[in-house]
């Protein structure tokens, strides 16, 4: 009696192991790229137009921080997917603490873009702010 080796079983095991590794690496690289897009901290540069001094403010997303007469809150920030023209966007809410008018709660409540801050400008007589970084 001649024993025959089953070669097909070995080929199928190799294909199965290869597919498992392929799915694993695709999942790991895909999850890492998405986690790098959204940041936990937002950096904003604030210019005091009266004294001509600028300050760099680091905000944790979801946390309210007071800067002189402004209450600033960054809800979300994202980095772009493209490396050739990086774009940083952040959803920012700003309240002026000197105004007591209840009809106008926020001075600024919108998305801010780092590459072109004039798309949705922050209009305030004393302060000017723009988005610097998201990490």
N, CA, C and O atoms as a GROMACS GRO file, in nm:
protein
  540
    1UNK      N    1   0.083  -0.116   0.000
    1UNK     CA    2   0.000   0.000   0.000
    1UNK      C    3   0.089   0.125   0.000
    1UNK      O    4   0.182   0.137   0.080
    2UNK      N    5   0.059   0.214  -0.091
    2UNK     CA    6   0.138   0.335  -0.108
    2UNK      C    7   0.064   0.451  -0.040
    2UNK      O    8  -0.054   0.474  -0.065
    3UNK      N    9   0.137   0.523   0.046
    3UNK     CA   10   0.078   0.637   0.114
    3UNK      C   11   0.094   0.762   0.028
    3UNK      O   12   0.202   0.790  -0.024
    4UNK      N   13  -0.014   0.836   0.012
    4UNK     CA   14  -0.010   0.961  -0.065
    4UNK      C   15  -0.022   1.078   0.032
    4UNK      O   16  -0.103   1.075   0.125
    5UNK      N   17   0.056   1.178   0.009
    5UNK     CA   18   0.048   1.298   0.091
    5UNK      C   19  -0.064   1.388   0.037
    5UNK      O   20  -0.084   1.402  -0.083
    6UNK      N   21  -0.136   1.446   0.131
    6UNK     CA   22  -0.242   1.537   0.092
    6UNK      C   23  -0.183   1.678   0.083
    6UNK      O   24  -0.171   1.747   0.185
    7UNK      N   25  -0.148   1.719  -0.035
    7UNK     CA   26  -0.086   1.849  -0.057
    7UNK      C   27  -0.189   1.961  -0.051
    7UNK      O   28  -0.155   2.073  -0.013
    8UNK      N   29  -0.312   1.935  -0.086
    8UNK     CA   30  -0.416   2.037  -0.088
    8UNK      C   31  -0.442   2.096   0.051
    8UNK      O   32  -0.469   2.215   0.062
    9UNK      N   33  -0.435   2.016   0.156
    9UNK     CA   34  -0.460   2.064   0.291
    9UNK      C   35  -0.356   2.169   0.329
    9UNK      O   36  -0.392   2.271   0.388
   10UNK      N   37  -0.231   2.148   0.298
   10UNK     CA   38  -0.125   2.244   0.328
   10UNK      C   39  -0.144   2.375   0.254
   10UNK      O   40  -0.120   2.482   0.310
   11UNK      N   41  -0.188   2.369   0.128
   11UNK     CA   42  -0.211   2.491   0.052
   11UNK      C   43  -0.327   2.571   0.111
   11UNK      O   44  -0.321   2.693   0.118
   12UNK      N   45  -0.432   2.501   0.153
   12UNK     CA   46  -0.547   2.570   0.210
   12UNK      C   47  -0.512   2.636   0.343
   12UNK      O   48  -0.559   2.746   0.372
   13UNK      N   49  -0.429   2.571   0.425
   13UNK     CA   50  -0.387   2.631   0.552
   13UNK      C   51  -0.304   2.757   0.528
   13UNK      O   52  -0.318   2.857   0.598
   14UNK      N   53  -0.216   2.752   0.428
   14UNK     CA   54  -0.134   2.868   0.396
   14UNK      C   55  -0.222   2.985   0.350
   14UNK      O   56  -0.198   3.099   0.389
   15UNK      N   57  -0.322   2.958   0.268
   15UNK     CA   58  -0.413   3.063   0.221
   15UNK      C   59  -0.492   3.123   0.337
   15UNK      O   60  -0.513   3.244   0.343
   16UNK      N   61  -0.534   3.038   0.428
   16UNK     CA   62  -0.611   3.085   0.542
   16UNK      C   63  -0.526   3.174   0.631
   16UNK      O   64  -0.572   3.279   0.675
   17UNK      N   65  -0.404   3.133   0.658
   17UNK     CA   66  -0.314   3.213   0.742
   17UNK      C   67  -0.282   3.345   0.674
   17UNK      O   68  -0.278   3.450   0.739
   18UNK      N   69  -0.259   3.342   0.544
   18UNK     CA   70  -0.230   3.464   0.469
   18UNK      C   71  -0.349   3.561   0.476
   18UNK      O   72  -0.328   3.681   0.494
   19UNK      N   73  -0.471   3.512   0.461
   19UNK     CA   74  -0.589   3.598   0.467
   19UNK      C   75  -0.609   3.658   0.607
   19UNK      O   76  -0.647   3.774   0.620
   20UNK      N   77  -0.582   3.578   0.710
   20UNK     CA   78  -0.595   3.630   0.847
   20UNK      C   79  -0.496   3.743   0.870
   20UNK      O   80  -0.534   3.846   0.926
   21UNK      N   81  -0.370   3.727   0.829
   21UNK     CA   82  -0.270   3.833   0.843
   21UNK      C   83  -0.307   3.956   0.760
   21UNK      O   84  -0.288   4.069   0.804
   22UNK      N   85  -0.359   3.935   0.641
   22UNK     CA   86  -0.397   4.046   0.554
   22UNK      C   87  -0.509   4.129   0.620
   22UNK      O   88  -0.500   4.252   0.624
   23UNK      N   89  -0.613   4.063   0.671
   23UNK     CA   90  -0.721   4.135   0.737
   23UNK      C   91  -0.672   4.205   0.864
   23UNK      O   92  -0.714   4.316   0.894
   24UNK      N   93  -0.584   4.140   0.937
   24UNK     CA   94  -0.531   4.199   1.060
   24UNK      C   95  -0.456   4.328   1.029
   24UNK      O   96  -0.480   4.430   1.093
   25UNK      N   97  -0.364   4.324   0.932
   25UNK     CA   98  -0.285   4.443   0.899
   25UNK      C   99  -0.372   4.553   0.840
   25UNK      O  100  -0.349   4.671   0.868
   26UNK      N  101  -0.470   4.516   0.759
   26UNK     CA  102  -0.561   4.618   0.706
   26UNK      C  103  -0.639   4.685   0.819
   26UNK      O  104  -0.658   4.806   0.817
   27UNK      N  105  -0.684   4.608   0.916
   27UNK     CA  106  -0.759   4.663   1.028
   27UNK      C  107  -0.672   4.753   1.115
   27UNK      O  108  -0.715   4.860   1.156
   28UNK      N  109  -0.549   4.710   1.143
   28UNK     CA  110  -0.459   4.787   1.229
   28UNK      C  111  -0.422   4.919   1.163
   28UNK      O  112  -0.427   5.023   1.227
   29UNK      N  113  -0.384   4.917   1.036
   29UNK     CA  114  -0.345   5.040   0.968
   29UNK      C  115  -0.463   5.132   0.947
   29UNK      O  116  -0.447   5.254   0.954
   30UNK      N  117  -0.580   5.078   0.923
   30UNK     CA  118  -0.699   5.160   0.904
   30UNK      C  119  -0.739   5.227   1.035
   30UNK      O  120  -0.774   5.345   1.034
   31UNK      N  121  -0.734   5.157   1.146
   31UNK     CA  122  -0.772   5.217   1.273
   31UNK      C  123  -0.670   5.321   1.317
   31UNK      O  124  -0.708   5.421   1.378
   32UNK      N  125  -0.541   5.301   1.288
   32UNK     CA  126  -0.440   5.400   1.325
   32UNK      C  127  -0.455   5.528   1.245
   32UNK      O  128  -0.438   5.637   1.300
   33UNK      N  129  -0.488   5.518   1.117
   33UNK     CA  130  -0.501   5.638   1.036
   33UNK      C  131  -0.621   5.720   1.079
   33UNK      O  132  -0.615   5.843   1.074
   34UNK      N  133  -0.730   5.657   1.119
   34UNK     CA  134  -0.847   5.732   1.163
   34UNK      C  135  -0.824   5.796   1.299
   34UNK      O  136  -0.873   5.906   1.324
   35UNK      N  137  -0.750   5.729   1.386
   35UNK     CA  138  -0.725   5.787   1.517
   35UNK      C  139  -0.630   5.906   1.507
   35UNK      O  140  -0.636   5.995   1.592
   36UNK      N  141  -0.544   5.910   1.405
   36UNK     CA  142  -0.454   6.024   1.388
   36UNK      C  143  -0.526   6.146   1.332
   36UNK      O  144  -0.475   6.257   1.344
   37UNK      N  145  -0.643   6.126   1.272
   37UNK     CA  146  -0.714   6.238   1.211
   37UNK      C  147  -0.779   6.326   1.316
   37UNK      O  148  -0.777   6.449   1.304
   38UNK      N  149  -0.837   6.267   1.418
   38UNK     CA  150  -0.904   6.345   1.522
   38UNK      C  151  -0.811   6.365   1.641
   38UNK      O  152  -0.744   6.272   1.687
   39UNK      N  153  -0.807   6.488   1.688
   39UNK     CA  154  -0.717   6.519   1.798
   39UNK      C  155  -0.792   6.540   1.928
   39UNK      O  156  -0.913   6.558   1.930
   40UNK      N  157  -0.718   6.538   2.036
   40UNK     CA  158  -0.774   6.562   2.169
   40UNK      C  159  -0.754   6.706   2.214
   40UNK      O  160  -0.826   6.755   2.300
   41UNK      N  161  -0.655   6.774   2.156
   41UNK     CA  162  -0.623   6.911   2.195
   41UNK      C  163  -0.624   7.001   2.073
   41UNK      O  164  -0.591   6.958   1.962
   42UNK      N  165  -0.662   7.126   2.095
   42UNK     CA  166  -0.665   7.228   1.991
   42UNK      C  167  -0.581   7.345   2.037
   42UNK      O  168  -0.593   7.390   2.151
   43UNK      N  169  -0.495   7.395   1.948
   43UNK     CA  170  -0.415   7.513   1.979
   43UNK      C  171  -0.470   7.632   1.901
   43UNK      O  172  -0.490   7.624   1.780
   44UNK      N  173  -0.494   7.741   1.973
   44UNK     CA  174  -0.548   7.863   1.914
   44UNK      C  175  -0.455   7.978   1.951
   44UNK      O  176  -0.411   7.990   2.065
   45UNK      N  177  -0.427   8.063   1.854
   45UNK     CA  178  -0.348   8.182   1.880
   45UNK      C  179  -0.444   8.300   1.892
   45UNK      O  180  -0.530   8.319   1.806
   46UNK      N  181  -0.429   8.378   1.998
   46UNK     CA  182  -0.517   8.490   2.025
   46UNK      C  183  -0.434   8.619   2.023
   46UNK      O  184  -0.330   8.629   2.089
   47UNK      N  185  -0.481   8.715   1.947
   47UNK     CA  186  -0.414   8.845   1.938
   47UNK      C  187  -0.501   8.948   2.007
   47UNK      O  188  -0.618   8.965   1.975
   48UNK      N  189  -0.441   9.018   2.103
   48UNK     CA  190  -0.507   9.131   2.167
   48UNK      C  191  -0.476   9.253   2.080
   48UNK      O  192  -0.360   9.295   2.072
   49UNK      N  193  -0.577   9.309   2.015
   49UNK     CA  194  -0.556   9.418   1.920
   49UNK      C  195  -0.516   9.548   1.989
   49UNK      O  196  -0.455   9.635   1.926
   50UNK      N  197  -0.549   9.563   2.114
   50UNK     CA  198  -0.517   9.687   2.184
   50UNK      C  199  -0.371   9.688   2.228
   50UNK      O  200  -0.301   9.788   2.207
   51UNK      N  201  -0.324   9.580   2.287
   51UNK     CA  202  -0.185   9.575   2.335
   51UNK      C  203  -0.089   9.513   2.232
   51UNK      O  204   0.032   9.516   2.252
   52UNK      N  205  -0.143   9.457   2.125
   52UNK     CA  206  -0.063   9.391   2.019
   52UNK      C  207   0.016   9.273   2.071
   52UNK      O  208   0.124   9.243   2.020
   53UNK      N  209  -0.035   9.206   2.173
   53UNK     CA  210   0.030   9.086   2.225
   53UNK      C  211  -0.048   8.963   2.180
   53UNK      O  212  -0.171   8.962   2.179
   54UNK      N  213   0.026   8.861   2.143
   54UNK     CA  214  -0.040   8.736   2.103
   54UNK      C  215  -0.008   8.628   2.205
   54UNK      O  216   0.099   8.625   2.265
   55UNK      N  217  -0.105   8.541   2.223
   55UNK     CA  218  -0.091   8.431   2.318
   55UNK      C  219  -0.134   8.302   2.250
   55UNK      O  220  -0.224   8.300   2.167
   56UNK      N  221  -0.068   8.194   2.288
   56UNK     CA  222  -0.102   8.062   2.238
   56UNK      C  223  -0.182   7.990   2.346
   56UNK      O  224  -0.135   7.975   2.459
   57UNK      N  225  -0.302   7.946   2.311
   57UNK     CA  226  -0.392   7.882   2.407
   57UNK      C  227  -0.413   7.737   2.366
   57UNK      O  228  -0.451   7.708   2.253
   58UNK      N  229  -0.388   7.646   2.460
   58UNK     CA  230  -0.406   7.503   2.437
   58UNK      C  231  -0.537   7.461   2.503
   58UNK      O  232  -0.553   7.475   2.625
   59UNK      N  233  -0.630   7.409   2.424
   59UNK     CA  234  -0.761   7.370   2.473
   59UNK      C  235  -0.778   7.219   2.463
   59UNK      O  236  -0.744   7.159   2.361
   60UNK      N  237  -0.828   7.159   2.567
   60UNK     CA  238  -0.869   7.019   2.560
   60UNK      C  239  -1.011   7.018   2.506
   60UNK      O  240  -1.096   7.094   2.552
   61UNK      N  241  -1.038   6.932   2.409
   61UNK     CA  242  -1.170   6.930   2.346
   61UNK      C  243  -1.278   6.898   2.447
   61UNK      O  244  -1.268   6.802   2.523
   62UNK      N  245  -1.382   6.980   2.447
   62UNK     CA  246  -1.493   6.963   2.538
   62UNK      C  247  -1.478   7.040   2.669
   62UNK      O  248  -1.571   7.042   2.749
   63UNK      N  249  -1.365   7.101   2.691
   63UNK     CA  250  -1.339   7.172   2.816
   63UNK      C  251  -1.342   7.323   2.792
   63UNK      O  252  -1.283   7.372   2.696
   64UNK      N  253  -1.411   7.396   2.878
   64UNK     CA  254  -1.424   7.542   2.867
   64UNK      C  255  -1.305   7.608   2.935
   64UNK      O  256  -1.271   7.576   3.049
   65UNK      N  257  -1.242   7.703   2.864
   65UNK     CA  258  -1.128   7.774   2.920
   65UNK      C  259  -1.152   7.925   2.905
   65UNK      O  260  -1.201   7.971   2.802
   66UNK      N  261  -1.118   8.000   3.009
   66UNK     CA  262  -1.138   8.144   3.007
   66UNK      C  263  -1.006   8.213   2.976
   66UNK      O  264  -0.903   8.184   3.037
   67UNK      N  265  -1.012   8.305   2.878
   67UNK     CA  266  -0.897   8.387   2.843
   67UNK      C  267  -0.942   8.532   2.849
   67UNK      O  268  -1.013   8.580   2.761
   68UNK      N  269  -0.900   8.602   2.953
   68UNK     CA  270  -0.938   8.740   2.979
   68UNK      C  271  -1.090   8.755   2.975
   68UNK      O  272  -1.158   8.705   3.065
   69UNK      N  273  -1.146   8.823   2.874
   69UNK     CA  274  -1.291   8.844   2.866
   69UNK      C  275  -1.363   8.741   2.779
   69UNK      O  276  -1.482   8.755   2.753
   70UNK      N  277  -1.293   8.639   2.735
   70UNK     CA  278  -1.353   8.538   2.646
   70UNK      C  279  -1.360   8.403   2.716
   70UNK      O  280  -1.269   8.364   2.790
   71UNK      N  281  -1.469   8.331   2.691
   71UNK     CA  282  -1.481   8.191   2.733
   71UNK      C  283  -1.477   8.108   2.606
   71UNK      O  284  -1.567   8.119   2.522
   72UNK      N  285  -1.376   8.025   2.591
   72UNK     CA  286  -1.351   7.952   2.466
   72UNK      C  287  -1.363   7.803   2.492
   72UNK      O  288  -1.313   7.751   2.592
   73UNK      N  289  -1.431   7.736   2.399
   73UNK     CA  290  -1.449   7.592   2.410
   73UNK      C  291  -1.430   7.530   2.271
   73UNK      O  292  -1.494   7.573   2.175
   74UNK      N  293  -1.345   7.432   2.262
   74UNK     CA  294  -1.326   7.357   2.139
   74UNK      C  295  -1.398   7.224   2.154
   74UNK      O  296  -1.368   7.146   2.244
   75UNK      N  297  -1.493   7.198   2.065
   75UNK     CA  298  -1.569   7.074   2.075
   75UNK      C  299  -1.505   6.958   1.999
   75UNK      O  300  -1.511   6.844   2.042
   76UNK      N  301  -1.444   6.989   1.884
   76UNK     CA  302  -1.387   6.884   1.801
   76UNK      C  303  -1.281   6.944   1.711
   76UNK      O  304  -1.295   7.057   1.664
   77UNK      N  305  -1.173   6.869   1.687
   77UNK     CA  306  -1.074   6.913   1.589
   77UNK      C  307  -1.028   6.793   1.507
   77UNK      O  308  -1.020   6.681   1.557
   78UNK      N  309  -0.998   6.821   1.381
   78UNK     CA  310  -0.959   6.714   1.289
   78UNK      C  311  -0.845   6.762   1.201
   78UNK      O  312  -0.839   6.879   1.163
   79UNK      N  313  -0.755   6.669   1.168
   79UNK     CA  314  -0.651   6.692   1.069
   79UNK      C  315  -0.697   6.633   0.938
   79UNK      O  316  -0.778   6.540   0.935
   80UNK      N  317  -0.645   6.686   0.828
   80UNK     CA  318  -0.686   6.636   0.697
   80UNK      C  319  -0.621   6.502   0.667
   80UNK      O  320  -0.522   6.464   0.729
   81UNK      N  321  -0.679   6.432   0.571
   81UNK     CA  322  -0.626   6.303   0.530
   81UNK      C  323  -0.511   6.318   0.432
   81UNK      O  324  -0.432   6.225   0.414
   82UNK      N  325  -0.499   6.434   0.370
   82UNK     CA  326  -0.400   6.453   0.264
   82UNK      C  327  -0.276   6.520   0.320
   82UNK      O  328  -0.285   6.617   0.396
   83UNK      N  329  -0.160   6.468   0.281
   83UNK     CA  330  -0.034   6.520   0.332
   83UNK      C  331   0.019   6.636   0.249
   83UNK      O  332   0.096   6.718   0.298
   84UNK      N  333  -0.023   6.645   0.121
   84UNK     CA  334   0.033   6.747   0.034
   84UNK      C  335  -0.019   6.887   0.068
   84UNK      O  336   0.054   6.985   0.053
   85UNK      N  337  -0.141   6.898   0.114
   85UNK     CA  338  -0.198   7.027   0.154
   85UNK      C  339  -0.271   7.008   0.286
   85UNK      O  340  -0.393   6.988   0.286
   86UNK      N  341  -0.200   7.014   0.398
   86UNK     CA  342  -0.265   6.984   0.526
   86UNK      C  343  -0.369   7.089   0.565
   86UNK      O  344  -0.348   7.209   0.547
   87UNK      N  345  -0.480   7.042   0.616
   87UNK     CA  346  -0.589   7.129   0.661
   87UNK      C  347  -0.629   7.087   0.801
   87UNK      O  348  -0.651   6.969   0.827
   88UNK      N  349  -0.638   7.183   0.889
   88UNK     CA  350  -0.681   7.158   1.026
   88UNK      C  351  -0.813   7.230   1.045
   88UNK      O  352  -0.825   7.349   1.016
   89UNK      N  353  -0.913   7.158   1.094
   89UNK     CA  354  -1.043   7.217   1.120
   89UNK      C  355  -1.082   7.191   1.265
   89UNK      O  356  -1.045   7.089   1.323
   90UNK      N  357  -1.155   7.284   1.322
   90UNK     CA  358  -1.200   7.270   1.461
   90UNK      C  359  -1.334   7.340   1.477
   90UNK      O  360  -1.358   7.445   1.419
   91UNK      N  361  -1.418   7.279   1.558
   91UNK     CA  362  -1.546   7.342   1.592
   91UNK      C  363  -1.527   7.415   1.724
   91UNK      O  364  -1.499   7.353   1.827
   92UNK      N  365  -1.543   7.547   1.721
   92UNK     CA  366  -1.509   7.631   1.835
   92UNK      C  367  -1.628   7.719   1.872
   92UNK      O  368  -1.699   7.771   1.786
   93UNK      N  369  -1.648   7.733   2.003
   93UNK     CA  370  -1.750   7.822   2.057
   93UNK      C  371  -1.680   7.928   2.143
   93UNK      O  372  -1.597   7.895   2.228
   94UNK      N  373  -1.715   8.055   2.120
   94UNK     CA  374  -1.654   8.165   2.195
   94UNK      C  375  -1.766   8.255   2.248
   94UNK      O  376  -1.855   8.296   2.174
   95UNK      N  377  -1.760   8.284   2.378
   95UNK     CA  378  -1.854   8.378   2.441
   95UNK      C  379  -1.776   8.498   2.494
   95UNK      O  380  -1.666   8.485   2.546
   96UNK      N  381  -1.835   8.614   2.478
   96UNK     CA  382  -1.778   8.736   2.536
   96UNK      C  383  -1.841   8.754   2.673
   96UNK      O  384  -1.963   8.770   2.684
   97UNK      N  385  -1.761   8.751   2.778
   97UNK     CA  386  -1.812   8.758   2.914
   97UNK      C  387  -1.853   8.898   2.956
   97UNK      O  388  -1.921   8.914   3.057
   98UNK      N  389  -1.813   9.000   2.880
   98UNK     CA  390  -1.853   9.137   2.914
   98UNK      C  391  -1.994   9.168   2.869
   98UNK      O  392  -2.059   9.256   2.927
   99UNK      N  393  -2.043   9.100   2.768
   99UNK     CA  394  -2.179   9.123   2.719
   99UNK      C  395  -2.278   9.044   2.803
   99UNK      O  396  -2.258   8.925   2.827
  100UNK      N  397  -2.382   9.110   2.847
  100UNK     CA  398  -2.484   9.044   2.927
  100UNK      C  399  -2.614   9.023   2.849
  100UNK      O  400  -2.718   8.995   2.908
  101UNK      N  401  -2.608   9.035   2.716
  101UNK     CA  402  -2.726   9.018   2.631
  101UNK      C  403  -2.756   8.869   2.617
  101UNK      O  404  -2.672   8.794   2.567
  102UNK      N  405  -2.873   8.825   2.660
  102UNK     CA  406  -2.909   8.684   2.655
  102UNK      C  407  -2.948   8.637   2.516
  102UNK      O  408  -2.947   8.517   2.490
  103UNK      N  409  -2.982   8.730   2.425
  103UNK     CA  410  -3.021   8.690   2.291
  103UNK      C  411  -2.900   8.641   2.210
  103UNK      O  412  -2.914   8.556   2.123
  104UNK      N  413  -2.784   8.695   2.238
  104UNK     CA  414  -2.663   8.658   2.165
  104UNK      C  415  -2.568   8.587   2.260
  104UNK      O  416  -2.488   8.651   2.329
  105UNK      N  417  -2.578   8.455   2.264
  105UNK     CA  418  -2.499   8.378   2.359
  105UNK      C  419  -2.353   8.369   2.315
  105UNK      O  420  -2.262   8.393   2.395
  106UNK      N  421  -2.331   8.333   2.189
  106UNK     CA  422  -2.194   8.312   2.140
  106UNK      C  423  -2.154   8.425   2.045
  106UNK      O  424  -2.233   8.470   1.962
  107UNK      N  425  -2.030   8.470   2.058
  107UNK     CA  426  -1.971   8.562   1.961
  107UNK      C  427  -1.932   8.483   1.837
  107UNK      O  428  -1.943   8.533   1.725
  108UNK      N  429  -1.886   8.360   1.858
  108UNK     CA  430  -1.847   8.271   1.748
  108UNK      C  431  -1.889   8.130   1.785
  108UNK      O  432  -1.859   8.083   1.894
  109UNK      N  433  -1.958   8.062   1.693
  109UNK     CA  434  -2.002   7.924   1.714
  109UNK      C  435  -2.005   7.855   1.579
  109UNK      O  436  -2.110   7.844   1.516
  110UNK      N  437  -1.888   7.807   1.534
  110UNK     CA  438  -1.881   7.749   1.400
  110UNK      C  439  -1.747   7.676   1.382
  110UNK      O  440  -1.664   7.670   1.474
  111UNK      N  441  -1.728   7.621   1.263
  111UNK     CA  442  -1.602   7.556   1.227
  111UNK      C  443  -1.501   7.663   1.192
  111UNK      O  444  -1.534   7.767   1.136
  112UNK      N  445  -1.376   7.636   1.228
  112UNK     CA  446  -1.266   7.725   1.195
  112UNK      C  447  -1.162   7.645   1.116
  112UNK      O  448  -1.134   7.530   1.149
  113UNK      N  449  -1.106   7.707   1.013
  113UNK     CA  450  -1.009   7.641   0.926
  113UNK      C  451  -0.874   7.710   0.939
  113UNK      O  452  -0.865   7.832   0.940
  114UNK      N  453  -0.768   7.630   0.950
  114UNK     CA  454  -0.635   7.687   0.972
  114UNK      C  455  -0.579   7.751   0.846
  114UNK      O  456  -0.509   7.853   0.855
  115UNK      N  457  -0.606   7.696   0.729
  115UNK     CA  458  -0.546   7.747   0.606
  115UNK      C  459  -0.611   7.877   0.560
  115UNK      O  460  -0.546   7.960   0.497
  116UNK      N  461  -0.739   7.895   0.589
  116UNK     CA  462  -0.808   8.018   0.548
  116UNK      C  463  -0.906   8.062   0.656
  116UNK      O  464  -1.024   8.026   0.652
  117UNK      N  465  -0.858   8.138   0.752
  117UNK     CA  466  -0.945   8.182   0.861
  117UNK      C  467  -1.050   8.283   0.819
  117UNK      O  468  -1.142   8.312   0.895
  118UNK      N  469  -1.039   8.337   0.698
  118UNK     CA  470  -1.136   8.438   0.654
  118UNK      C  471  -1.262   8.376   0.595
  118UNK      O  472  -1.354   8.450   0.558
  119UNK      N  473  -1.270   8.244   0.585
  119UNK     CA  474  -1.393   8.181   0.535
  119UNK      C  475  -1.507   8.210   0.631
  119UNK      O  476  -1.613   8.257   0.589
  120UNK      N  477  -1.487   8.180   0.757
  120UNK     CA  478  -1.585   8.211   0.861
  120UNK      C  479  -1.508   8.292   0.966
  120UNK      O  480  -1.451   8.233   1.059
  121UNK      N  481  -1.506   8.424   0.953
  121UNK     CA  482  -1.418   8.503   1.039
  121UNK      C  483  -1.471   8.519   1.181
  121UNK      O  484  -1.592   8.521   1.205
  122UNK      N  485  -1.378   8.531   1.272
  122UNK     CA  486  -1.408   8.565   1.411
  122UNK      C  487  -1.403   8.717   1.420
  122UNK      O  488  -1.298   8.778   1.402
  123UNK      N  489  -1.518   8.778   1.447
  123UNK     CA  490  -1.528   8.923   1.447
  123UNK      C  491  -1.549   8.974   1.588
  123UNK      O  492  -1.656   8.959   1.646
  124UNK      N  493  -1.445   9.034   1.643
  124UNK     CA  494  -1.450   9.089   1.779
  124UNK      C  495  -1.370   9.218   1.780
  124UNK      O  496  -1.265   9.224   1.716
  125UNK      N  497  -1.416   9.323   1.852
  125UNK     CA  498  -1.343   9.450   1.850
  125UNK      C  499  -1.208   9.448   1.921
  125UNK      O  500  -1.121   9.529   1.889
  126UNK      N  501  -1.189   9.357   2.018
  126UNK     CA  502  -1.064   9.358   2.095
  126UNK      C  503  -0.972   9.242   2.058
  126UNK      O  504  -0.851   9.259   2.052
  127UNK      N  505  -1.029   9.125   2.033
  127UNK     CA  506  -0.948   9.005   2.011
  127UNK      C  507  -0.964   8.950   1.870
  127UNK      O  508  -1.068   8.966   1.805
  128UNK      N  509  -0.859   8.888   1.827
  128UNK     CA  510  -0.860   8.814   1.701
  128UNK      C  511  -0.802   8.677   1.730
  128UNK      O  512  -0.700   8.666   1.798
  129UNK      N  513  -0.864   8.573   1.680
  129UNK     CA  514  -0.810   8.439   1.705
  129UNK      C  515  -0.814   8.356   1.579
  129UNK      O  516  -0.900   8.374   1.492
  130UNK      N  517  -0.719   8.262   1.572
  130UNK     CA  518  -0.713   8.171   1.459
  130UNK      C  519  -0.657   8.037   1.505
  130UNK      O  520  -0.586   8.027   1.605
  131UNK      N  521  -0.691   7.937   1.429
  131UNK     CA  522  -0.656   7.799   1.459
  131UNK      C  523  -0.512   7.771   1.417
  131UNK      O  524  -0.470   7.809   1.308
  132UNK      N  525  -0.437   7.706   1.505
  132UNK     CA  526  -0.297   7.676   1.478
  132UNK      C  527  -0.273   7.528   1.458
  132UNK      O  528  -0.211   7.487   1.360
  133UNK      N  529  -0.322   7.445   1.552
  133UNK     CA  530  -0.285   7.304   1.549
  133UNK      C  531  -0.394   7.219   1.613
  133UNK      O  532  -0.476   7.267   1.691
  134UNK      N  533  -0.392   7.090   1.577
  134UNK     CA  534  -0.481   6.991   1.636
  134UNK      C  535  -0.400   6.864   1.658
  134UNK      O  536  -0.341   6.810   1.564
  135UNK      N  537  -0.396   6.816   1.780
  135UNK     CA  538  -0.320   6.694   1.810
  135UNK      C  539  -0.384   6.617   1.922
  135UNK      O  540  -0.334   6.511   1.961
   0.00000   0.00000   0.00000
